[in-house]
């Protein structure tokens, strides 16, 4: 068949358009599936004992005396100058009590660092709520339909927190409340990384992903979702503000209930409701997951029939809130 000039031009033009659409689709699909993985956590510096003055020999502890925990000193900053701050107390550690029938090394196994899991069957992530940049809600979530587990950590809990400079480089190390990890960085993303690392320093669990919401959007959010189901009741804006006014385990428990309520509500949101939901939370939501992973997560959350909610117990020691020796992660 002989094609005239116009037909040739039309075919070439359509081929060019098809090629551009294909390239655009490939670029979109690649970015759609691309996640923003959390970098490997910086290592804690080796513990060092405080050098005793040469003219005052260190006292020899009696056989019944328990030596104090080995303190940490602040590491060198990138410029090479040593920090002069006082040494850190040792980071609180989870010390679960094994059952009498447990193997002798059960406690040692439970103390090892455990990375979170994110695959087709089990999804674990950290849900973060911030106010003025400070984390006031920290939830560890494990989703395996038809069940999900939510573990709330009181944000005032003392742990080892990094201070991050440009390029997320560690410039200082300090014993501080968990909540400050998100403000000791130059950006929201780096602040979320820092919080993941702070939780790892606190209890040995390293979340594989995070979802972060700035609570500045809550008034607009509750205009979209006036009442969220939680524990058989509901949470509206006034109840949420009361939760913000609480502290410690009480606030952590309330935040866990609020998070469960949001998940249950979103499981009922229709496709045509999403533009309003997106408008209510515009600019307030960040995540290390790709759009593809987020959609898959939302689909799995809609399949959840029961939630188990835990709050890691804390206690006051020397004027600060620390993780209780009885604190054990349920997963």
N, C-alpha and C positions, 0 to 999 in steps of 0.2 A: 504494500500500500504506500502510495506516495503522499507525503505530508507537505503541505504548503508552509510558507514562512510563518504565518500566524500560529498555526498549530504547533510548529516547532518551538516558538517562543513560549506558548502556553505550557507545553510539556516541560520545558526547562525551568520555567518559573515555578510550576507546581512541584517539581522535583526539589528545587531549592528551598521552597517553603517547608516541604516534608522533612528535608534534612535538618533545617533549623528547629522545627518542632521536636524532632527526635533528639537533637543535641540538648535542647532546653529541658525535655523530659528527663534525660539522663542526669543532667546537672541537678534538677529538682529532686529526683529520686535519691541521688547520692547524698545531698544535704538533708533530705528527709530522714535517711537512715543513719546519719552521722551523729554520734553522741559526743559528749565532752567529758572524757574520762577524768577522774580525780587522780592527780599525780601521786606517786609513791610518797608516803609520809616521811618527813625528815627523821633521822635517827636522833634519839636523845643522847646528849653527851655522856661520856663515861662518868660514873660517880667518883668524886674525890673527897677525901677527908680534909677538914679544916686544919691547916698546919699549926701546930702548937708553938707559942713563943719560945725562943731558945732559952730564956732565963726562967721559964715556968714549965717544968715537966708535966706532961699530961698525967692525971691520976690514974692509977691502975684500978679498973673496976673489980669489985668483989665477985666471987663465983656466983652469987645470987643476983647480981645486978644485971639488968638487960641493957646493952649498949644502945645509944640513940640511933635512929635511922641515918644512913649515910646521906649527906646533903648533896645537892647538885650546885655547881657554880655556873653562872651564865657563860655561854660559849663566846668565842671571838666574833666580833662583828665583821662584815666583809672587808673593812679597811684594815683589820688586823689588831685594833686596840682592844684590850681586855676590858670587860665590864667590871665595875667596882661595886655593884650592888651586893647586898647581903646574900648568902647562899640560900638556895631553895630547900624547903623541906621535901622529903621524899614524896613522890606522887602517890596518892592513895591507890591501893590495889584491891580488886575484888578477891575476897578470900572465902569461897564457898566451903561449907562444911560437908564432907562426903558422908554418905550413909554408912553405918557400921559394916554393911556387906560390900562396900566399894573396894576396888582393888587399891593397893598401896600407892600407885602412881596416879590415881584418879584426880586428885587435887592438882598435881603438876600438869596434867593434860588440860584441866579446865582453865589454868592460868595462861596458857599459850595464846598468842595473838590469833584471832580468828577473823579472816576476811569474810565479808558478806557475800551473798550469792545473788546473781542476776542471770537467770536463764529462762527457758520456756516453761519450766515447771514451778520454780520458786523465784519470787522476786522480793528482794530486801532493799530498803532504801531508808534514808533519814529525811523526815519531814521537819522543816524548820519554820518557825514563825518569828519575825523580827519586828522590833519597834524602835525607831530612831537608830536603826543599824544594829541594835543589840538583840541577841537571840533570847527570847523569853519563852519559847516553846521548842523543845527538842524531843522528837518522837522517833523511835526505831520501829520500823514497820516490816513485817514479814507476811507476804501474801502467797497463799497456796490454796486456791479455791477448792472446796467451798468454805475455807476457814482463813482467818487473818489474825495476826497477833500484833498488838501495839504496846510498846514499852516506852513510858515517859521518864525522862531524866530531869530532876529538878535543876533548873538553870543556875542556881546559886552554888551548886556543888563545886568545891575546890578541886582543881586539877592542874596539870602542867600545860600551859598555853604558850604557843609561839607568838612572836610579833614578826609580821612579814613586811619586808620593804619592797622596793621595785623588783619586778620579776618573781614575786613570791619567795624571795630569799629570806631565810631566817636571820633576823638581826638581834633578837633577844629571846630569852626564855624566862618564864616567870610562873609562880604559883598564883593562880587567879581563878575567879568564878568562871564556869563553863561559858556563861553568856557573853563574856568579853571577847571570845575568839573571833566572832564575826566583825568586830569593830577594829581589831588589830591587824588590818590588812587594807590595801589601797583600793580594793574593788569588792563588789558583792560576790563575784565568783570565787575570788581568793579567800574572802571571809568564810564562805561555805566550806572550802577546802580545809581552812584552819579549824573550823568546828568539827569536821570529820576527824581530823588528826587529834584534836583535844579529847574527843570521846574515846578514841583509841588509847590515848595516854591514861584515861580515867579507868576504863574497864576492859581494854584489850580487844574491843570490837571495832572493826574498820568497815564502815558502810561503803558499798560499791557505787552508790549514786545518791543524789539528794534532790529534794523538791523544796523550794524556799518561797514563802509568801510574806510580803511586807504588810503588816497589819494596818497600815495607813489606809488600805482600801476597804476596811471592814464595813464602814457605813454604807458605801455603795454596794458592797456584796450583800448585806442584809436587806437592802432594798430589792435585790433580785431574789434572795432566798430569805423571806421574813422569819421563818422558824425552821430550825434544823432538828430532825429526830435524833435523839440520843438517850440511851438508857430508858426508853419508854416514855420520856417526856420530850421537851424541846429546848433549844437554845436560841434565843433571839439576841438582838444587839445589847439590850440591857443586861442580860445574863452573861454575855461575853465580856462586857466591861467589868462586871463584878469578878469574873475569873481573873482578869488582868490585875485587879487590886489585891489578889491573894499572893501568897509566897510559898516557896518550898514545895513539899509534896502535895499540898492542897491545890496549888495552881497547876502543877504538873498533871494531877488527876483530872482537873477541869479541862485542860488543854487536850488530853487524850480523849475525853468524852466529846469535845468539840470536833476533833479530827474525825472520829467515828461518825458523828452526825453529818459532817460534810460529805464523807464518802457515801453514806447511805442516800443522802439527798442527790448527789451527782448520778447515782445509779438510776434515778428516775427522770433525769433531765433529757428532754427530747432534742433531736437534732436542730429543730428550729429555735430552741432556747439558747443554743450555744453563742450566737452573736451577742445577746444581752449579757451572758455570763462573761464573755471575753471583754466586753466593754466595762463591766463592773470591776474586773481585776487587771485592767490594762496597765502595763508597766510595773505591776506588783509581783509578778510571778517569774521565777527563774528556775532552771533545772539543768542537771548534767545529762539528762536523757534526751535522745533525739525525738522528733515528732512521732516517728514510727513507734518507738518504745513507749512513749507517753500514751498513745492511742491503745496499744496492746495492754498497758497497765490499767487504763480505765476500763477496758473490756473485762479484764480479770477481776477488778474490784466490784464490778456489777454482778459478778457470779458469787461473791462472798455472802454466805448465809449467816455466819456467826463470827463475832469478834471476841478475842480474849484480851483484856486490858490489864497491864501491870504498871506499877510505879516503882522504880528502883529506890529502896529505902535509904535514907540518909540520917546522919546524926551530927550533933555539934561537938567539936573537939577544939579546944584552945581558941574558942571564939569564932570558928569558921565551920561551915557546913561541909562535911565530907561524906563520901560513900560509905554506907554501913558494911561491916564485915559480912553481914548476912545477905548482901546484894548478889543475886545470881541472875544472869540473863536466861529467859526461858527458851531461847533458841540459839 
